[in-house]
Amino acid sequence: MADRATYQDFVLARSDLLLRTSYLLTRDWALAEDLLQESLAKAWFAWPGVEEPEAYVRRVLVTTYTSWWRRRWRRELPSADLPDVPAGDAAAGLGEREALWQAVGRLPAKQRAVLVLRFYEDLPVTEVARLMGCNPGTVKSQTAKALAKLRVDESIVRELHR
């Protein structure tokens, strides 16, 4: 069981790693910092009862991100002012890696979280399932769906054929 004295030590030792995970989920450093701060604040209140601090904070991070993503309004806003020149292709001129991360950024929140936790954080399916509060089968199906979407994402295909 973790006590409040270890909270500060945990934050100092693990914030960089958790911020990186947060960034990979949000793809925006300012949002990543906000997400991590909110997650650590939530963890503070539950800290005396937390038995596995890193796993607990990771789960809070993922669930907080998912709830943010669900609440976000994603419709386009109409504008009376149109640009004088057409917008260029966002992936044009970017390397394969950047094109891949942009494609990952377009995935639904849970699929993105599964890919980040499975392949970037190198966590096993069972740990990802536990962190996300779902069954291992759900992790596997979300991984398969995310990878299928990435395989047909035109920005990646176009970058690979350059």
C-alpha positions as CSV (number, residue, x, y, z in Angstrom):
1,M,0.0,0.0,0.0
2,A,1.4,3.4,-1.0
3,D,1.4,6.3,1.5
4,R,1.4,10.0,0.7
5,A,5.1,10.3,1.4
6,T,5.8,8.1,-1.6
7,Y,3.5,10.1,-3.9
8,Q,6.1,12.8,-4.4
9,D,8.9,10.3,-5.0
10,F,6.6,8.5,-7.5
11,V,5.8,11.7,-9.4
12,L,9.4,12.8,-9.6
13,A,10.6,9.4,-10.8
14,R,7.8,8.5,-13.3
15,S,6.5,11.9,-14.6
16,D,8.7,11.9,-17.7
17,L,7.6,8.4,-18.8
18,L,3.9,9.1,-18.0
19,L,4.2,12.5,-19.9
20,R,5.5,10.6,-22.9
21,T,2.6,8.2,-22.8
22,S,0.2,11.1,-22.4
23,Y,1.7,12.8,-25.4
24,L,1.4,9.7,-27.5
25,L,-2.3,9.6,-26.7
26,T,-3.0,13.3,-27.3
27,R,-0.3,14.2,-29.8
28,D,-0.2,17.7,-28.3
29,W,2.3,18.6,-25.5
30,A,0.0,21.1,-23.8
31,L,-2.9,18.6,-23.7
32,A,-0.5,15.9,-22.6
33,E,0.7,18.0,-19.6
34,D,-2.9,18.8,-18.7
35,L,-3.9,15.1,-19.0
36,L,-1.0,14.0,-16.8
37,Q,-1.7,16.7,-14.2
38,E,-5.4,15.8,-14.0
39,S,-4.5,12.1,-13.8
40,L,-1.9,12.7,-11.0
41,A,-4.4,14.8,-9.1
42,K,-7.0,12.0,-9.3
43,A,-4.3,9.6,-8.1
44,W,-3.5,11.8,-5.2
45,F,-6.9,11.4,-3.7
46,A,-6.8,7.6,-4.0
47,W,-3.1,7.2,-3.1
48,P,-3.5,5.7,0.4
49,G,-5.4,2.7,-1.2
50,V,-3.2,2.3,-4.2
51,E,-1.3,-1.0,-4.3
52,E,0.4,-0.7,-7.7
53,P,1.1,3.0,-8.2
54,E,2.3,2.9,-11.8
55,A,-0.4,0.6,-13.1
56,Y,-3.0,2.7,-11.3
57,V,-1.8,6.0,-12.6
58,R,-1.6,4.6,-16.2
59,R,-5.1,3.4,-15.9
60,V,-6.3,6.8,-14.7
61,L,-4.3,8.4,-17.6
62,V,-6.0,6.2,-20.2
63,T,-9.5,6.5,-18.8
64,T,-9.2,10.3,-18.3
65,Y,-8.0,10.6,-21.9
66,T,-10.8,8.4,-23.2
67,S,-13.4,10.5,-21.3
68,W,-11.8,13.7,-22.7
69,W,-11.9,12.3,-26.2
70,R,-15.6,11.4,-25.9
71,R,-16.6,14.8,-24.7
72,R,-14.7,16.7,-27.3
73,W,-16.9,18.3,-30.0
74,R,-15.6,17.2,-33.3
75,R,-17.8,19.0,-35.8
76,E,-16.4,21.5,-38.2
77,L,-17.3,25.1,-37.6
78,P,-18.7,27.0,-40.6
79,S,-16.7,30.1,-41.7
80,A,-17.7,33.0,-43.8
81,D,-14.0,33.6,-44.7
82,L,-12.5,31.1,-47.1
83,P,-8.8,30.8,-47.6
84,D,-7.3,32.4,-50.7
85,V,-5.2,29.3,-51.5
86,P,-6.1,25.7,-51.0
87,A,-4.6,23.9,-48.0
88,G,-1.8,21.6,-48.9
89,D,-1.6,17.9,-48.1
90,A,-0.8,17.7,-44.4
91,A,1.4,14.6,-44.8
92,A,3.2,15.8,-47.9
93,G,6.9,16.2,-47.3
94,L,6.8,14.4,-43.9
95,G,8.8,11.3,-43.2
96,E,7.3,7.9,-42.9
97,R,7.4,8.1,-39.1
98,E,5.5,11.4,-38.9
99,A,3.0,10.1,-41.4
100,L,2.5,7.1,-39.2
101,W,2.0,9.1,-36.0
102,Q,-0.4,11.4,-37.8
103,A,-2.4,8.3,-38.9
104,V,-2.3,7.0,-35.3
105,G,-3.6,10.4,-34.2
106,R,-6.7,10.0,-36.4
107,L,-7.7,6.6,-34.8
108,P,-10.4,6.5,-32.2
109,A,-9.2,7.0,-28.6
110,K,-9.4,3.4,-27.5
111,Q,-7.7,2.1,-30.6
112,R,-4.9,4.7,-30.2
113,A,-4.6,3.9,-26.5
114,V,-4.3,0.1,-27.2
115,L,-1.5,0.7,-29.8
116,V,0.4,3.1,-27.6
117,L,0.2,0.7,-24.6
118,R,0.9,-2.5,-26.6
119,F,3.6,-1.4,-29.0
120,Y,5.2,1.8,-27.6
121,E,5.0,0.9,-23.9
122,D,5.5,-2.8,-24.8
123,L,2.8,-4.0,-22.3
124,P,1.3,-7.5,-22.7
125,V,-2.3,-7.9,-23.7
126,T,-3.4,-8.8,-20.2
127,E,-1.8,-5.7,-18.7
128,V,-3.4,-3.4,-21.3
129,A,-6.8,-5.0,-20.7
130,R,-6.4,-4.5,-16.9
131,L,-5.4,-0.8,-17.4
132,M,-8.2,-0.1,-19.8
133,G,-10.8,-2.1,-17.7
134,C,-11.8,-4.5,-20.5
135,N,-11.3,-8.1,-21.6
136,P,-8.1,-9.3,-23.3
137,G,-10.2,-10.1,-26.3
138,T,-11.3,-6.5,-26.6
139,V,-7.7,-5.4,-26.6
140,K,-6.9,-7.9,-29.4
141,S,-9.9,-6.8,-31.5
142,Q,-9.2,-3.1,-31.0
143,T,-5.5,-3.8,-31.9
144,A,-6.6,-5.6,-35.1
145,K,-9.1,-2.9,-36.1
146,A,-6.5,-0.1,-35.5
147,L,-3.8,-1.9,-37.5
148,A,-6.3,-2.6,-40.3
149,K,-7.1,1.1,-40.4
150,L,-3.4,2.0,-40.5
151,R,-2.8,-0.5,-43.4
152,V,-5.2,1.3,-45.6
153,D,-4.5,4.9,-44.5
154,E,-3.7,6.7,-47.7
155,S,-1.2,9.1,-46.1
156,I,1.0,6.2,-45.0
157,V,0.7,4.3,-48.3
158,R,1.5,7.5,-50.2
159,E,4.6,8.2,-48.0
160,L,5.8,4.6,-48.4
161,H,5.6,4.9,-52.2
162,R,7.7,8.0,-52.5
